[in-house]
């Protein structure tokens, strides 16, 4: 949106002649910024000087565009200029660039996670066990199994001696991991699974004697105990990974366009309805959910396992992909202005740091401005607005 277009909209807004869409644009602009704190000025005098200078500049532009026919209209113009000063005073990005910051009406939500509820194990009979309420070192015995919380983020699921596989295929337990955390699950065969934020793993009460099959939504790293007579199978949306004994990472979030399987050690077979491929260590198979085609490339395994080690590693990633990760980890909705450039970002950032630090880091890389909004009476969820 050009300067002339902005001046024209603001003039119509002040005089009450704007369209409903234009009024919504200005109102949204004001609403997005009412909770912002002041930018870090050197002192109060500098802040006031900057406010007054911007206010005069906006008013001059409006007056140059349209003649002032009455004192009342002039005060209306000053009112909208003052409102803009309030907005600009909270946005260092505007002052630094000396350009009007416009919130586009063309925005789209790319991520909106469920409200965090803590890690939960839902048993096949529907019983939900909040794992945060289990004390580390304690266990719960079921009919055929024992559930033990060995530490704050590790669950061990073991068979009792009486366990049978009669209903193994259709009686599934599900481990739900909420935003902002990871969790480890030790399965009865000794296999280990690390689940990333906003992920789910469904597994049978008792493995079938011919195979060990689990169902994944989200992302997980697997270390599979070798059992040649009982292959391990991971089912995701439209893809299947089959192994005997190996370690690998699978990313299959429902809101992502691809399912990615990265092999660390051993060999795995990745298959869809259309084809089947074998991976070697450090290879990644990417499956398009729409076409079911499989592409293979060599990757750095450290990048794929950064989440497991407590880091974000952005390696030439688009802002959309980055915001998906931020949304799941920090439990925020993300709205992206359609005008945000298709720029790629790189860097490493600790997941233990606050979201505000990460957003500032992205801004310093250039090309985007990120606004963090806390819940309010108008808005019930925490969200990030990404603007050019």
Order of alpha helices (4+ residues) and beta strands (2+ residues): alpha-alpha-alpha-alpha-alpha-beta-beta-beta-beta-beta-beta-beta-beta-beta-beta-beta-beta-beta-beta-beta-beta-beta-beta-beta-alpha-beta-alpha-beta-beta-alpha-beta-beta
